[in-house]
Amino acid sequence: MKWTGKNKNYFISKGYYFTKFKDEFDVKVEDLTHGSHKIVEIECDNCFKHIPMVWESYNRYVKADGKYYCIDCAHKLYGGKNLQKALLSKSISFYDWCYNNLSKDEADEIMLRWDYELNKCSPKNVCFSSGGFKRKGYYFKCLNHPEHYSEIHDISSFTSSHGSLDCYQCKSIATTNPEFLKYFVNIQDAYTYSHGSMAKVLMKCPECGFQKKCIINDVTRQGFSCNKCGDGISYPEKFMFGLLEQLNVDFQTQLSNVTFEWCGIYKYDFYIPLINCIIETHGLQHYEKQLQTIENVRSLEDEQANDVLKEHLAKENGIDEDHYIVIDCRYSNLEWIRDHTLSSKLAVLFDLSNVDWNKCHLSACKNIVKSVCNLWNEHKTIKEIIPIVHCSYNTIVNYLKQGYKIGWSDYNPQLKKKIKCITTGEIFNSSSDACKKYDLRSSNLSGCLHNRQQHCGISNNGEKLLWKFIEVNNNK
């Protein structure tokens, strides 16, 4: 025989010396397991003819007194009608098989799993080859989690491979990843499937209750994407967001011409002002061709050409070679993004040894729309929310509008923003009203309101005019 993971413990318990897996070793016939499929040479106890036979078959047909007869001799001795009864005259119980063929510890554990109440019988009264309920097996309990319900297992799974002490529920998503229970409409699905299952089941958004069918593996890797309240931000971007938060560094998402005019029509995923660093999280569309199911989606060639232009533009405007970082995020799962982040230039700029990567994953599964609305409901202004979620003013307003429709916040998008001239104390209903009074260019006033420039216009007294938004929304 050859050493394998399945037979190692058994043959060591029989006194054999283990060398290494796949090494061959000699085994005494009497030490073979009862259900072994090894070919042995059998001698008929009547005609003494030698017959090559599977050891498991021999054990099924040997008589209680240890005698074995070939088919021809069995016909002569017992006749055709009683042949089957004669051949199966020795019936070994499942209990005896376990203690005869397994180590005592293994046999004890299997017997402890036997559910006497549901099976309504003892393993001593069941043949080791019995099919059980509707030929599907017998009920076995879980030793690791007593709260798990008993499951039906085929006895052959124990007699052929010694079985497994882990029940199906021990490998289920409810046990290994209980944080995902909130997404399942039918909780029983969470106890039936593992976290990597490709099964498609009905899931729900824990925030707004929207339901849709999802592949379990996609949800555990990338989080639940809600069609109703989703924030539209990809898993890799949220993952990087969580990482930068842990590094306790000031950063900005969606760098655009609002911050630097040179960005033009382009946007960059993350910007770290302290070290003048840009981080791009590139998904699968940057590396492989995608099915053109949506109009106006760039081809792989166009996508990669666009990446080159963006990088060239950034470097021309002061971003160093080592401070333009592209993370390969073609697969949206924790292990892939973690490994490619650790092998990137980011690991040179920052110490990533203390990063909790599971926290990054949990951050990637959060709904930013809900977070923004919660902050708004805590009576924080938009300007106070900006440094917390690292989003632009307009992005936060869009999230609040989305939350208003769902009922998460009292932000009323119908109410217009007013602006205040800090210098004079005047309040205007709109920027156009202010532009008319002081003969201002709307683009310059907008730049002042969005902190791109310090002042806009001169008062009648020759003072520089400073401006800011006034958030007028219910009592805020």
C-alpha positions in Angstrom: 0.0 0.0 0.0 1.0 3.7 -0.1 0.9 6.1 2.8 -2.0 8.6 2.5 -3.7 11.1 4.8 -6.6 8.8 5.2 -4.7 5.6 6.2 -1.9 7.2 8.2 -3.4 7.2 11.7 -5.0 3.8 11.3 -1.9 1.9 10.3 0.3 3.7 12.9 -2.2 2.5 15.5 -1.6 -1.0 14.1 2.1 -0.7 14.7 3.3 0.3 11.3 6.2 2.9 10.9 5.3 6.0 8.9 7.9 7.2 6.5 6.4 9.8 4.1 3.2 10.1 2.0 3.1 8.1 -1.2 5.8 5.7 0.1 4.9 2.1 -0.4 4.8 -0.4 2.6 3.8 -4.0 3.2 0.6 -4.7 5.0 -0.6 -7.9 6.6 -3.9 -9.0 5.2 -5.5 -9.2 8.6 -4.6 -5.5 9.2 -6.5 -4.3 6.2 -9.7 -2.3 7.0 -12.9 -4.2 6.6 -13.9 -2.2 3.6 -10.6 -2.2 1.8 -10.7 -2.5 -2.0 -7.2 -4.2 -2.2 -7.1 -7.4 -4.2 -6.1 -10.4 -2.1 -5.7 -14.1 -3.0 -8.5 -16.2 -1.3 -8.5 -20.0 -0.9 -11.9 -21.8 -1.1 -12.3 -24.0 2.0 -14.0 -26.8 -0.1 -12.1 -27.1 -3.4 -9.0 -25.2 -2.2 -9.0 -23.2 -5.4 -7.1 -19.8 -5.2 -9.2 -16.8 -6.3 -8.1 -13.1 -6.6 -10.8 -11.1 -4.7 -11.5 -7.6 -3.3 -11.0 -7.8 0.5 -14.2 -6.0 1.2 -16.1 -8.6 -0.9 -14.5 -11.4 0.9 -15.6 -10.0 4.3 -19.2 -9.8 3.0 -19.3 -13.5 2.0 -17.2 -15.2 4.6 -19.2 -17.4 7.0 -19.6 -16.9 10.7 -17.2 -19.9 11.3 -14.5 -18.2 9.1 -15.1 -20.5 6.1 -15.3 -19.2 2.6 -16.6 -21.1 -0.4 -16.4 -20.1 -4.0 -19.6 -19.7 -6.1 -19.5 -23.2 -7.5 -19.0 -24.9 -4.1 -21.6 -22.7 -2.4 -24.2 -23.9 -5.1 -23.3 -27.5 -4.4 -23.3 -27.2 -0.6 -26.4 -24.9 -0.1 -28.4 -24.9 -3.4 -29.5 -21.9 -5.4 -32.4 -20.7 -3.2 -30.4 -20.4 0.0 -27.2 -19.2 -1.7 -27.6 -15.5 -0.9 -28.5 -16.3 2.7 -25.5 -18.6 3.0 -23.1 -16.1 1.5 -24.3 -13.3 3.8 -24.5 -15.5 6.9 -22.1 -13.3 8.8 -23.4 -9.7 9.2 -21.0 -7.3 11.0 -22.6 -4.5 12.9 -21.6 -0.9 12.3 -20.5 -0.8 16.0 -18.2 -3.8 15.6 -16.8 -2.6 12.3 -15.7 0.7 13.9 -13.9 -0.9 16.8 -12.4 -3.6 14.6 -11.1 -1.3 11.9 -10.5 2.1 13.5 -8.5 3.3 16.4 -10.4 3.4 19.7 -10.5 7.2 19.8 -11.9 7.4 16.3 -14.5 4.7 17.0 -15.5 6.4 20.3 -16.1 9.7 18.5 -18.3 8.1 15.8 -20.4 6.3 18.4 -20.8 9.6 20.3 -22.2 11.1 17.2 -24.9 8.4 16.7 -28.3 9.9 17.4 -30.2 7.2 19.2 -33.5 9.2 19.4 -33.8 9.9 15.7 -32.4 6.6 14.5 -34.6 4.7 17.0 -32.0 1.9 17.1 -28.4 1.1 18.3 -25.3 1.0 16.0 -24.9 -2.6 17.4 -28.1 -3.6 15.6 -27.3 -2.0 12.2 -25.2 -3.8 9.6 -22.0 -1.9 8.6 -23.3 -1.9 5.0 -26.9 -0.8 5.8 -28.4 1.9 3.6 -30.5 3.5 6.4 -33.4 5.9 5.9 -34.4 5.7 2.2 -30.9 4.4 1.6 -29.5 7.8 2.5 -28.0 6.8 5.9 -28.5 7.5 9.6 -28.6 10.6 11.8 -25.3 11.7 13.3 -24.9 14.6 15.9 -22.3 17.3 15.9 -19.7 17.1 18.7 -18.3 20.5 18.2 -21.6 22.4 18.3 -24.3 20.7 20.3 -26.9 23.3 19.0 -26.5 22.0 15.4 -29.3 19.7 14.3 -28.4 16.0 13.5 -27.7 15.3 9.9 -28.1 12.1 7.8 -24.8 10.6 6.7 -24.2 7.4 4.7 -22.5 4.8 6.8 -20.2 4.1 3.8 -18.6 7.5 4.3 -17.3 6.2 7.7 -16.4 2.7 6.5 -14.6 3.9 3.4 -12.8 7.1 4.6 -13.4 7.0 8.4 -15.9 9.8 8.1 -15.5 13.4 9.2 -16.2 14.8 12.7 -17.3 18.1 11.1 -20.9 18.3 10.2 -22.1 20.3 7.2 -23.2 23.1 9.5 -19.7 23.5 10.9 -18.6 24.5 7.5 -21.6 26.7 6.8 -21.4 30.5 6.5 -23.5 30.8 9.7 -20.7 29.2 11.7 -17.6 30.5 9.8 -18.9 34.0 8.9 -21.9 34.9 11.2 -21.5 38.6 10.2 -23.2 37.7 6.9 -26.4 36.3 8.5 -28.1 39.7 8.2 -28.1 39.4 4.3 -30.1 36.1 4.2 -33.8 36.2 3.7 -34.0 32.4 4.5 -31.7 31.9 7.5 -31.7 28.1 6.7 -29.6 28.9 3.6 -26.9 30.3 5.8 -26.7 26.9 7.6 -26.8 25.0 4.4 -24.0 26.6 2.3 -20.4 27.5 2.9 -18.9 31.0 2.5 -17.4 30.1 -0.9 -20.6 28.5 -2.3 -21.6 29.4 -5.9 -25.3 28.8 -5.0 -27.7 31.7 -5.9 -30.0 32.5 -3.0 -32.4 35.3 -2.1 -30.7 38.0 -0.1 -31.7 41.4 1.3 -30.1 44.7 2.1 -30.0 45.1 5.9 -30.3 48.8 5.6 -33.4 49.3 3.3 -34.8 45.8 3.0 -34.3 45.5 -0.9 -34.2 41.9 -1.9 -32.5 40.2 -4.9 -30.9 36.8 -5.7 -27.1 36.7 -5.2 -24.3 34.2 -5.5 -23.1 33.6 -1.9 -19.4 33.7 -2.9 -19.8 37.2 -4.5 -21.4 38.6 -1.3 -18.8 37.2 1.1 -15.9 38.5 -1.2 -17.3 41.8 -2.3 -20.2 42.6 0.1 -23.8 43.1 -0.8 -24.5 45.7 -3.6 -27.9 47.2 -3.1 -29.7 48.4 -6.2 -31.8 50.8 -4.1 -29.5 52.4 -1.6 -26.0 51.4 -2.9 -23.4 54.2 -3.0 -21.8 53.0 -6.3 -18.3 52.8 -4.8 -16.4 49.6 -5.7 -15.1 47.1 -3.2 -11.4 47.9 -3.9 -12.0 51.6 -3.3 -13.8 51.0 0.0 -11.1 48.5 0.9 -8.4 51.1 0.3 -10.5 53.7 2.2 -10.4 51.4 5.2 -6.7 50.9 4.9 -5.9 54.6 4.7 -8.1 55.2 7.7 -6.1 52.7 9.7 -2.9 54.4 8.7 -4.3 57.6 10.2 -3.3 59.7 7.3 -5.2 62.6 5.8 -6.5 61.7 2.3 -9.0 62.7 -0.4 -11.1 60.5 -2.6 -11.9 61.2 -6.2 -9.2 63.8 -6.8 -10.4 66.1 -9.6 -10.1 69.6 -11.0 -11.9 70.9 -8.0 -8.5 70.5 -6.2 -6.0 70.7 -9.0 -7.0 72.4 -12.3 -4.4 70.2 -14.1 -6.7 67.1 -13.5 -9.0 68.4 -16.2 -11.6 65.8 -17.1 -9.8 63.0 -15.2 -10.4 61.8 -11.7 -8.0 59.8 -9.5 -9.2 57.4 -6.8 -7.1 58.6 -3.8 -4.8 61.5 -3.0 -2.6 61.9 0.1 -1.6 65.6 0.4 1.1 65.1 3.0 3.4 63.2 0.6 1.7 64.3 -2.7 0.8 60.8 -3.6 -1.9 59.4 -5.9 -3.3 55.8 -5.5 -5.3 54.1 -8.2 -7.3 50.8 -7.6 -7.6 49.1 -10.9 -10.4 46.6 -11.4 -10.6 43.7 -13.9 -11.6 46.0 -16.8 -8.0 47.4 -16.7 -6.5 43.9 -17.3 -8.9 41.8 -19.2 -11.5 42.2 -22.0 -15.1 42.6 -20.8 -18.3 41.7 -22.5 -19.7 44.8 -24.2 -23.1 44.6 -22.6 -23.3 48.3 -21.8 -23.1 51.1 -24.3 -20.2 53.6 -24.1 -18.1 51.2 -22.0 -14.4 51.5 -23.0 -12.6 48.6 -24.6 -9.6 47.1 -22.9 -7.3 49.0 -25.3 -9.0 52.3 -24.6 -9.0 51.6 -20.9 -5.3 51.0 -20.8 -4.5 54.0 -23.1 -6.6 56.1 -20.7 -4.5 54.8 -17.8 -1.3 55.8 -19.5 -2.6 59.3 -20.2 -3.7 59.8 -16.6 -0.3 58.6 -15.2 1.6 60.8 -17.6 -0.5 63.8 -16.8 0.0 63.4 -13.0 3.8 63.0 -13.4 4.0 66.1 -15.5 2.3 68.0 -12.7 4.6 67.1 -9.8 3.6 63.6 -8.8 6.9 61.6 -8.4 7.3 58.2 -10.0 7.3 56.5 -6.6 4.3 58.4 -5.5 2.0 57.3 -8.3 0.8 53.9 -7.1 -1.4 51.5 -9.0 -2.9 48.5 -7.0 -3.9 45.5 -9.0 -7.5 44.9 -7.8 -8.7 42.8 -10.6 -10.3 40.4 -8.1 -12.5 41.9 -5.4 -11.5 39.8 -2.4 -9.5 40.3 0.7 -6.6 38.0 0.0 -5.9 39.3 -3.5 -6.0 43.0 -2.7 -4.1 42.5 0.5 -1.3 40.6 -1.2 -1.0 43.1 -4.1 -1.0 46.0 -1.7 1.8 44.5 0.3 3.8 44.0 -2.9 3.2 47.6 -4.1 5.0 50.9 -3.6 2.5 51.7 -0.8 4.2 49.2 1.4 7.5 51.2 1.0 5.9 54.5 1.9 4.0 53.2 4.9 4.4 50.5 7.6 1.6 48.0 6.9 2.7 45.4 9.4 0.0 46.4 11.9 -2.9 46.7 9.5 -6.0 44.7 10.4 -7.0 43.4 6.9 -10.3 42.0 8.1 -11.2 45.6 9.2 -10.5 46.7 5.6 -12.8 44.0 4.4 -15.6 45.1 6.8 -15.0 48.7 5.7 -15.5 47.6 2.1 -18.8 46.0 3.0 -20.2 49.2 4.6 -22.7 51.5 2.9 -21.3 55.1 2.8 -24.8 56.6 2.0 -26.0 55.2 5.3 -22.9 56.5 7.2 -23.3 60.0 5.7 -27.0 60.1 6.6 -26.3 58.9 10.2 -23.8 61.8 10.6 -26.3 64.2 9.2 -28.9 62.9 11.7 -26.4 63.6 14.5 -26.7 67.3 13.5 -23.3 67.5 11.8 -23.1 70.0 8.9 -21.9 68.9 5.5 -18.5 70.6 6.1 -18.1 68.6 9.3 -19.0 65.4 7.4 -16.4 66.0 4.7 -13.2 65.2 6.7 -14.9 62.1 8.3 -15.9 60.4 5.0 -13.3 62.1 2.8 -15.8 62.9 0.1 -16.4 66.1 -1.8 -19.2 68.6 -0.9 -21.3 67.6 -3.9 -20.8 63.9 -3.3 -22.2 64.2 0.2 -25.1 66.3 -1.0 -25.9 63.5 -3.5 -25.8 60.9 -0.8 -28.1 62.9 1.4 -30.5 63.4 -1.5 -30.4 59.6 -2.0 -31.0 59.0 1.8 -33.9 61.5 1.8 -35.7 59.4 -0.8 -35.3 56.3 1.2 -36.2 57.9 4.5 -32.7 57.8 6.2 -32.4 61.6 6.7 -34.5 64.8 6.8 -32.2 66.5 4.3 -34.6 68.2 1.8 -33.1 68.6 -1.6 -35.9 71.0 -2.6 -34.6 73.6 -0.3 -32.0 75.8 -2.0 -28.6 76.6 -0.4 -28.1 80.1 0.6 -24.8 81.9 0.7 -23.4 84.5 3.1 -21.0 87.3 2.6 -18.8 87.0 5.6 -17.4 90.5 5.1 -20.7 92.3 5.1 -22.9 89.8 6.9 -25.4 89.7 4.0 -27.3 86.5 3.1 -28.3 85.8 -0.5 -30.8 83.2 -1.7 -28.5 82.2 -4.5 -25.1 82.9 -6.0 -26.7 84.7 -8.9 -28.2 87.3 -6.6 -24.8 88.0 -5.1 -23.2 88.2 -8.5 -25.8 90.8 -9.6 -25.2 93.0 -6.6 -21.5 93.1 -6.6 -20.9 92.5 -10.4 -19.1 89.2 -9.8 -18.2 86.4 -12.2 -20.1 83.2 -11.2 -17.0 81.0 -11.7 -14.9 83.2 -9.4 -17.7 83.1 -6.7 -17.9 79.4 -7.1 -14.2 79.1 -6.6 -14.4 81.0 -3.4 -17.4 79.0 -2.1 -15.5 75.8 -2.8 -12.2 77.0 -1.2 -10.3 77.2 -4.5 -9.6 80.9 -3.8 -9.7 83.1 -0.8 -12.0 86.0 -1.8 -14.2 87.3 -4.6 -15.1 90.9 -5.3 -14.6 94.2 -3.5 -17.2 96.0 -1.2 -18.1 99.6 -1.5 -15.6 100.3 1.3 -12.8 98.6 -0.6 -12.8 95.5 1.5 -12.2 92.0 0.0 -15.4 90.0 0.0 -15.3 86.6 1.7 -18.1 84.0 1.1 -19.5 80.7 2.4 -22.5 78.5 2.0 -25.3 78.6 4.6 -27.0 75.3 5.1 -30.6 76.1 5.5 -32.5 72.8 6.0 -35.3 72.6 8.6 -33.6 73.6 11.9 -30.0 73.2 10.6 
